[in-house]
């Protein structure tokens, strides 16, 4: 059997990429839409989410020499199959959803129209 690569029978030679590895830094807020169930068959009753009131916090403690932010928890009522929200730039949010399973008729309807 012919050898395709050094010491690797039948496998192609390894490739290397000329592109450098980059770290993604999201510098602007992003929108989020979460759906419960593949066909929106569940109802989101409420959501708890983390909130950081410090607008200068934009990342990791080791990146900016900043003290850790004060994070609090807020809640909101949703009563629907979708949750729409904004994700702050360069931060992490934790969502805790309270669901009523299988309370809606499954459909292909979307939150966009």
Secondary structure, 3 states (H helix, E strand, C coil): CCEEECCEECCCCCCCCCCCCCCCCCCCCEEEEEECCCCCCCEEEEEEEEEECCCCCCCCHHHHCCCCCCEEEEEEEEEECEEEEEECCCCCCCEEEEEECCCCCCCCCCCCC
